[in-house]
Amino acid sequence: MKSLESMGTEQNRKVYARHSYGPTTFGVSSANLGKLQKALRVDHALARELWASGNSDARILAMMIADPALATAKELDALVKEVHFPALAGYFARFVAKSKYAHSKMEAWMKSKNDLTGETGWTILSQLTLAGNALDDGYLSNTLNTIEKSIHTAPNRTRHAMNMAIVAIGIRNSKLQNLALGAAARIGKVEVDHGKTGCKTPDAAAYIRKTAARRK
């Protein structure tokens, strides 16, 4: 915790405040978090202590050094309730996606009415889609139908994660690309309130086409 505090900057604290990190953040850059991760490697016991501190930087570091193989279903359900800002939801989702509970937690959390829990669930889906064959094409095709029907009525951050799921599915292969482009066209613009940040929710179709062109 002393190392984290020493690495924080006032400028980062100002930026992170706009991203809803909360008053507990030291303002540690991702580069410095990466240095600590390399030094600490995998340490699940320490990760649990860092998370328990409640400090935003510490919780991100916790997800960087935690061992997915040691996570329990009960632990993950408790942790997701404490995810309190979007960036942490991303780190937490990437951690859960590497655990044996990835699919079951994804399914449960995607349906949640809690905005950050929903975002976490859909981000897990994107992670699994991009990582390999954990989700087959038929499942992802049905998922596009679900997104198309419900994205505009979903909570704010959940809409953003659902839109990014369209992108992840669309860059998986040519068949899913066509399905994702069709869904994106029918969905139209996805409105997401990113607060006082410079963040934007990308146009899914444009993102998919750009990625496909780069690959060619």
C-alpha positions in Angstrom: 0.0 0.0 0.0 2.9 2.3 0.7 4.4 1.6 -2.7 1.0 2.3 -4.3 0.6 5.6 -2.5 4.1 6.7 -3.4 3.4 6.0 -7.1 0.2 8.1 -7.2 0.0 11.5 -8.7 -2.4 14.4 -8.3 -3.0 14.6 -12.0 -4.0 11.0 -12.2 -6.3 11.4 -9.2 -8.1 14.2 -11.0 -8.5 12.1 -14.2 -9.6 9.0 -12.2 -12.1 11.0 -10.3 -13.9 11.7 -13.6 -13.9 8.0 -14.2 -15.6 7.3 -10.9 -12.7 5.7 -9.1 -13.9 7.3 -5.9 -12.0 9.1 -3.1 -9.9 6.0 -2.1 -7.6 6.2 -5.2 -4.0 7.1 -5.0 -3.9 7.8 -8.8 -1.4 5.1 -9.9 -0.7 4.8 -13.6 -1.3 1.6 -15.5 2.5 1.5 -16.2 3.3 1.5 -12.6 0.7 -1.1 -11.8 2.3 -3.2 -14.5 5.7 -2.9 -12.8 4.2 -4.0 -9.5 2.5 -6.9 -11.2 5.8 -8.1 -12.7 7.5 -7.9 -9.2 4.7 -9.6 -7.4 3.7 -12.1 -10.1 0.8 -14.3 -8.9 -0.1 -14.0 -5.2 -3.8 -14.8 -4.5 -3.5 -14.3 -0.7 -2.1 -10.8 -1.2 -4.7 -10.1 -3.9 -7.4 -10.8 -1.3 -5.8 -8.4 1.1 -5.4 -5.7 -1.5 -9.1 -6.0 -2.4 -10.2 -5.8 1.2 -8.4 -2.5 1.6 -11.1 -0.9 -0.5 -8.5 1.3 -2.3 -9.3 1.6 -6.0 -5.7 1.2 -7.2 -5.2 -1.8 -4.8 -8.3 -3.5 -6.2 -7.1 -3.2 -9.8 -3.7 -4.6 -8.8 -5.4 -7.4 -6.9 -7.1 -8.5 -10.2 -3.7 -8.4 -11.9 -2.0 -10.7 -9.5 -4.9 -13.0 -8.3 -4.9 -16.6 -9.4 -8.1 -17.6 -11.3 -7.6 -21.2 -10.4 -8.0 -20.4 -6.7 -11.2 -18.3 -7.1 -14.4 -19.8 -5.7 -17.9 -19.3 -7.0 -18.9 -17.7 -3.6 -15.9 -15.4 -3.7 -16.7 -14.2 -7.2 -20.3 -13.5 -6.3 -19.2 -11.4 -3.3 -16.5 -9.5 -5.3 -18.8 -8.5 -8.2 -21.1 -6.7 -5.7 -18.1 -4.6 -4.7 -17.1 -3.5 -8.2 -17.7 0.2 -8.0 -16.3 1.8 -11.2 -16.1 0.8 -14.9 -12.3 0.3 -15.1 -12.4 -2.2 -12.2 -15.3 -4.0 -13.9 -13.0 -4.6 -16.9 -10.1 -5.9 -14.9 -12.4 -8.1 -12.8 -14.1 -9.5 -16.0 -10.7 -10.4 -17.5 -9.9 -12.3 -14.2 -13.2 -14.2 -14.1 -12.9 -15.1 -17.8 -9.8 -17.1 -16.9 -11.5 -19.0 -14.1 -13.5 -22.3 -14.3 -16.6 -20.3 -13.4 -16.4 -17.9 -16.4 -19.4 -19.3 -18.3 -21.8 -19.6 -15.4 -20.9 -16.2 -14.0 -21.2 -14.6 -17.4 -24.7 -16.1 -17.9 -25.9 -14.9 -14.5 -24.3 -11.5 -14.5 -25.4 -10.5 -18.1 -29.0 -10.6 -16.9 -28.3 -8.5 -13.8 -30.2 -5.2 -13.3 -27.1 -3.8 -11.5 -25.3 -1.8 -14.2 -21.7 -2.7 -13.4 -22.6 -6.3 -12.8 -24.2 -6.4 -16.2 -21.2 -4.7 -17.7 -18.9 -7.3 -16.1 -21.0 -10.2 -17.5 -21.0 -8.9 -21.0 -17.2 -8.1 -20.8 -16.6 -11.7 -19.8 -18.4 -12.7 -23.0 -16.2 -10.5 -25.1 -13.1 -12.0 -23.4 -14.2 -15.5 -24.0 -15.2 -14.7 -27.6 -11.7 -13.3 -28.4 -9.8 -15.9 -26.4 -10.7 -19.0 -28.4 -13.5 -21.5 -28.8 -15.0 -21.4 -25.3 -18.2 -20.1 -26.9 -19.3 -21.6 -30.3 -20.6 -19.7 -33.3 -24.2 -20.9 -32.7 -24.2 -19.5 -29.1 -22.7 -16.2 -30.3 -25.2 -15.9 -33.1 -28.1 -16.3 -30.6 -26.3 -13.7 -28.4 -26.5 -11.2 -31.2 -30.2 -11.7 -31.3 -30.4 -11.1 -27.6 -28.4 -7.9 -27.9 -30.4 -6.6 -30.7 -33.7 -7.1 -28.8 -32.5 -5.6 -25.5 -29.6 -3.2 -25.9 -31.5 0.0 -26.0 -33.4 -0.8 -22.8 -30.4 -2.1 -20.8 -28.7 0.0 -18.1 -26.1 2.6 -19.2 -22.7 0.8 -18.8 -24.3 -2.5 -19.7 -25.2 -1.0 -23.1 -21.6 -0.1 -23.7 -20.4 -3.7 -22.9 -23.1 -5.1 -25.1 -22.0 -2.9 -28.0 -18.4 -4.1 -27.4 -19.6 -7.7 -27.4 -21.0 -7.1 -30.9 -17.5 -6.0 -32.0 -15.9 -9.0 -30.3 -18.3 -11.4 -32.1 -17.9 -9.5 -35.4 -14.2 -9.9 -35.5 -14.3 -13.6 -34.6 -14.7 -14.9 -38.2 -16.3 -13.9 -41.5 -19.6 -15.7 -40.9 -20.1 -13.9 -37.5 -18.8 -10.7 -39.1 -21.8 -10.6 -41.5 -24.3 -11.4 -38.7 -22.8 -8.8 -36.4 -22.8 -6.1 -39.1 -26.4 -6.8 -39.8 -27.3 -6.6 -36.1 -25.3 -3.3 -35.7 -27.2 -1.8 -38.7 -30.5 -2.7 -37.2 -29.6 -1.5 -33.7 -28.3 1.9 -34.9 -26.5 4.3 -32.6 -26.0 3.1 -29.0 -26.3 6.0 -26.6 -24.1 5.8 -23.5 -23.4 8.4 -20.8 -19.7 8.4 -20.1 -20.0 11.3 -17.7 -17.3 14.0 -17.7 -14.7 11.8 -19.5 -13.5 11.8 -23.1 -14.6 8.2 -23.5 -17.0 7.2 -26.3 -18.9 4.1 -27.3 -17.6 3.2 -30.8 -19.8 2.5 -33.8 -19.7 -1.3 -33.8 -19.9 -1.7 -37.6 -17.1 0.7 -38.3 -14.9 -0.9 -35.7 -15.5 -4.4 -37.1 -14.8 -3.2 -40.7 -11.7 -1.4 -39.6 -10.4 -4.5 -37.9 -11.2 -6.7 -40.9 -9.4 -4.3 -43.2 -6.3 -4.3 -41.0 -6.2 -8.1 -41.0 -6.3 -8.2 -44.8 
